[in-house]
Amino acid sequence: MADILENLLDSIKSRFGESLVGCGFCQGELAVDIALADAKEVFASLRDEFHFEQLIDLAGVDYSAYGASEWATVNTSSSGFGRGVNETSPGRSAESVTVFVETSKTKQRFAAVYQLLSISKNTRLRVRVFAEDDDMPIIPSVIDVWASASWYEREAFDLFGLLFEGHPDLRRILTDYGFVGHPFRKDFPLIGNVEMRYDMEKGRVIYEPVSIEPRVLVPRVIRDDHRYTIGS
């Protein structure tokens, strides 16, 4: 299988040239980055020439806090939990919302990742396309290449705010039509922006500002000291 993937990578490099902006192996799988301007042409060729007949998944990614973790800590409470450890990920507190958006390790913030399957060749390929504009991340739709992309692109739009140009019915699929924001973005607060309840007097569901106090918990830590030794 390794030889097959190596040969596939060489063929992709030869075929797409400058349209291929990055490539390599990740967890034993072939992964490539392609230029946004050439995305539609590349995807059509991957289907027709390289026999990737099926799009099995499409997901959005927000790289604003890529590589940062607020859970890494050496100081924990005696009960195994601590609050507000390292507020390094946007969305955890009001102060940290803009920090890593401005110090991202990647040039572009948003990307779409495509998982392709060649049934006839029994090979898989992961393709990533970055949106150029962080404020309005636009990526061409591949619904005319793989019909299965329809709901995948709607999901990425709903959760990440990715705009798929050419999609015939780009609207929310998981959240309410009146939902504000995109919940999988790294700067979206974990508790949300609003909460909802049914109002008996008005006879309908109403939205109100969130009343929950935001906090961060550190996962429980297993300690190897005398307090937790069996029989002590």
Beta strands, then each sheet from edge to edge (+ up, - down):
strand 1: 20-26
strand 2: 29-34
strand 3: 54-62
strand 4: 110-118
strand 5: 123-130
strand 6: 138-140
strand 7: 163-165
strand 8: 194-199
strand 9: 204-209
sheet 1: 1+ 2- 5- 4+ 3-
sheet 2: 6+ 7+
sheet 3: 8+ 9-
end
